[in-house]
Amino acid sequence: MSSSSINLHRATFTISAPDIRRLPDDNGIEVAFAGRSNAGKSSALNTLTNQKSLARTSKTPGRTQLINVFEIAENKRLIDLPGYGFAKVPLAMKEKWQKALGEYLEKRECLKGLVILMDIRHPLKDLDKDLIEWAVDSELSILVLLTKCDKLSQGQRSTEVLKVKKILKEHNADITVQAFSSLKRTGSEQATAIIQAWFEDETNEVTEVGDTI
């Protein structure tokens, strides 16, 4: 498959599902986006797909209540998972989101890569660590995007990236860590290349791209 066959800019909304039973058939390749509900997940999706409103953004974190599916090619999909953590919503609703998130991660066979978004100023919270450990145990490729890096100086940004890399290196897994800014588009080209590689390699043996730990 040529590199030109996968273009994230072609992403189109397909469906919002409350659980995996409402998702498309479990075949092909999916790359999922997950993160705390204030990590800028929707903004990152919009930046990487070069679309202003593909994923809904809100000044109120945690508005992603469903599993949102975006098709980029036949049997190749981007998945926007419910945000976790911060959201100021009723506990029952939060638990419902978490169940949908966990069920998808545990049972979805076509999941090939996980993009985990963390605010570069507050990385590696407990739920982030839990998610990374699960993905490592499942032998998934992981791309950690440290978002909102435009909020820090270049020196501070480099320090935070190195700190996260050092911690995650202990997993001895396929984890890439990079700074990212939706506002400035920092890191978008490198992130796009990695995600495209996941889609293009049916065996998921991704060639090292960018800044891998």
C-alpha positions as CSV (number, residue, x, y, z in Angstrom):
1,M,0.0,0.0,0.0
2,S,1.5,3.3,-1.0
3,S,1.8,6.2,1.5
4,S,-0.6,8.3,-0.6
5,S,-3.4,5.9,0.0
6,I,-3.9,7.1,3.5
7,N,-4.9,10.7,4.0
8,L,-6.2,11.8,7.4
9,H,-7.7,14.8,5.8
10,R,-10.3,12.6,4.2
11,A,-11.8,11.7,7.6
12,T,-15.6,11.8,7.6
13,F,-17.9,11.3,10.5
14,T,-19.7,7.9,10.5
15,I,-21.5,7.3,13.7
16,S,-21.6,8.0,17.5
17,A,-22.1,4.9,19.5
18,P,-22.9,4.5,23.2
19,D,-21.0,1.1,23.3
20,I,-19.1,-1.3,21.0
21,R,-22.3,-3.1,20.0
22,R,-23.3,-0.1,17.9
23,L,-19.9,0.3,16.2
24,P,-19.1,-0.9,12.6
25,D,-18.1,-4.5,12.2
26,D,-14.9,-5.4,14.0
27,N,-12.6,-5.6,11.1
28,G,-10.0,-3.5,9.2
29,I,-7.8,-1.1,11.3
30,E,-8.8,1.5,13.9
31,V,-6.6,4.0,15.6
32,A,-8.1,5.4,18.8
33,F,-7.6,8.7,20.6
34,A,-7.9,8.8,24.3
35,G,-7.1,11.2,27.1
36,R,-8.4,13.1,30.1
37,S,-11.3,15.3,29.2
38,N,-9.3,18.5,29.5
39,A,-6.3,17.3,27.4
40,G,-7.4,18.8,24.1
41,K,-8.4,15.6,22.3
42,S,-11.0,17.0,20.0
43,S,-8.7,19.9,19.0
44,A,-5.9,17.5,18.2
45,L,-8.3,15.4,16.0
46,N,-9.4,18.5,14.1
47,T,-5.8,19.6,13.6
48,L,-4.6,16.2,12.4
49,T,-7.5,15.9,10.0
50,N,-7.2,19.5,8.9
51,Q,-10.9,20.1,9.6
52,K,-12.2,22.8,11.9
53,S,-15.1,20.9,13.4
54,L,-14.8,17.2,12.6
55,A,-14.6,16.5,16.4
56,R,-16.7,18.8,18.5
57,T,-14.8,21.1,20.8
58,S,-16.2,22.8,23.9
59,K,-15.1,25.2,26.5
60,T,-16.5,22.7,29.0
61,P,-14.2,19.6,29.1
62,G,-15.8,16.2,28.9
63,R,-18.4,16.7,26.3
64,T,-17.4,13.6,24.4
65,Q,-19.9,11.2,25.8
66,L,-20.0,8.6,23.0
67,I,-17.5,6.6,20.9
68,N,-17.2,8.7,17.7
69,V,-16.2,7.0,14.5
70,F,-14.5,8.8,11.5
71,E,-13.7,6.8,8.4
72,I,-10.6,7.8,6.4
73,A,-10.6,4.9,3.9
74,E,-12.4,1.6,3.4
75,N,-12.2,-0.3,6.7
76,K,-9.8,2.3,8.2
77,R,-11.2,4.5,11.0
78,L,-10.2,7.0,13.6
79,I,-11.9,6.6,16.9
80,D,-12.6,9.4,19.4
81,L,-13.1,7.7,22.8
82,P,-14.9,9.3,25.7
83,G,-12.7,11.5,27.8
84,Y,-11.8,10.4,31.3
85,G,-11.0,12.1,34.6
86,F,-11.7,15.8,34.9
87,A,-15.3,16.1,33.6
88,K,-17.8,17.8,35.9
89,V,-20.7,15.5,35.2
90,P,-22.9,13.3,37.4
91,L,-21.1,10.2,38.7
92,A,-23.5,7.8,37.0
93,M,-22.9,9.4,33.6
94,K,-19.1,9.4,34.2
95,E,-19.2,5.7,35.0
96,K,-21.2,5.0,31.9
97,W,-18.5,6.7,29.8
98,Q,-15.8,4.8,31.5
99,K,-17.5,1.5,30.9
100,A,-17.8,2.3,27.2
101,L,-14.1,3.3,27.1
102,G,-12.9,0.2,28.9
103,E,-15.1,-2.2,26.8
104,Y,-13.7,-0.8,23.6
105,L,-10.1,-1.1,24.7
106,E,-10.6,-4.6,26.0
107,K,-12.7,-6.1,23.2
108,R,-12.1,-4.3,20.0
109,E,-9.9,-6.6,17.9
110,C,-9.2,-4.2,15.0
111,L,-7.6,-1.6,17.3
112,K,-4.0,-1.3,16.1
113,G,-2.7,1.9,17.8
114,L,-3.6,4.2,20.6
115,V,-3.0,8.0,20.7
116,I,-2.9,9.1,24.3
117,L,-3.2,12.9,24.9
118,M,-1.9,14.6,28.0
119,D,-1.6,18.2,28.9
120,I,2.2,18.8,28.8
121,R,1.9,20.8,32.0
122,H,0.2,17.9,33.9
123,P,1.3,14.6,32.3
124,L,1.1,11.0,33.6
125,K,-1.8,11.2,36.0
126,D,-3.0,7.9,37.5
127,L,-5.6,7.2,34.8
128,D,-3.0,8.0,32.1
129,K,-0.6,5.5,33.6
130,D,-3.3,2.9,33.8
131,L,-4.2,3.4,30.1
132,I,-0.6,3.1,29.1
133,E,0.0,0.0,31.1
134,W,-3.1,-1.6,29.5
135,A,-1.9,-0.7,26.0
136,V,1.5,-2.1,26.7
137,D,0.1,-5.3,28.0
138,S,-2.0,-5.5,24.9
139,E,1.1,-5.0,22.7
140,L,-0.4,-1.9,21.1
141,S,1.7,0.8,19.5
142,I,1.3,4.0,21.5
143,L,1.7,7.6,20.5
144,V,1.8,10.0,23.5
145,L,1.0,13.6,22.5
146,L,1.9,16.1,25.1
147,T,-0.6,18.8,24.2
148,K,-0.8,22.5,24.7
149,C,3.0,22.8,24.4
150,D,2.6,26.4,23.1
151,K,1.9,27.2,26.8
152,L,5.6,26.5,27.6
153,S,8.9,27.8,26.5
154,Q,11.1,25.7,24.2
155,G,13.3,24.8,27.2
156,Q,10.4,23.8,29.4
157,R,8.9,21.8,26.6
158,S,12.0,19.8,26.0
159,T,12.4,19.1,29.7
160,E,8.8,17.8,30.0
161,V,9.2,15.6,26.9
162,L,12.4,14.1,28.2
163,K,10.9,13.5,31.6
164,V,7.9,11.6,30.2
165,K,10.2,9.6,27.9
166,K,12.4,8.5,30.7
167,I,9.5,7.3,32.8
168,L,7.8,5.4,29.9
169,K,11.1,3.9,28.7
170,E,10.8,1.5,31.6
171,H,8.0,-0.3,29.7
172,N,10.3,-1.3,26.9
173,A,7.4,-1.0,24.5
174,D,6.6,0.7,21.2
175,I,5.9,4.2,22.6
176,T,6.6,7.5,20.9
177,V,6.4,10.7,22.9
178,Q,6.3,14.2,21.4
179,A,5.2,17.7,22.1
180,F,2.0,18.8,20.3
181,S,0.1,22.0,19.9
182,S,-3.2,22.3,18.0
183,L,-2.9,26.0,18.1
184,K,0.5,26.2,16.5
185,R,0.3,22.8,14.7
186,T,3.5,21.8,16.5
187,G,4.2,18.1,16.1
188,S,1.3,17.5,13.7
189,E,3.4,16.4,10.8
190,Q,5.3,13.8,12.9
191,A,2.1,12.5,14.5
192,T,0.4,12.2,11.1
193,A,3.3,10.1,9.8
194,I,3.1,7.7,12.7
195,I,-0.7,7.2,12.4
196,Q,-0.5,6.8,8.7
197,A,2.2,4.1,9.2
198,W,-0.1,2.2,11.6
199,F,-2.8,2.2,8.9
200,E,-0.5,1.2,6.1
201,D,1.2,-1.7,7.9
202,E,-1.2,-4.6,8.2
203,T,1.2,-6.4,10.6
204,N,1.5,-3.2,12.7
205,E,5.3,-3.5,12.6
206,V,5.8,0.3,12.3
207,T,9.0,1.7,11.1
208,E,10.4,4.2,13.6
209,V,9.2,7.7,12.7
210,G,10.0,10.9,14.5
211,D,11.0,10.9,18.2
212,T,10.6,7.4,19.5
213,I,11.8,6.4,23.0
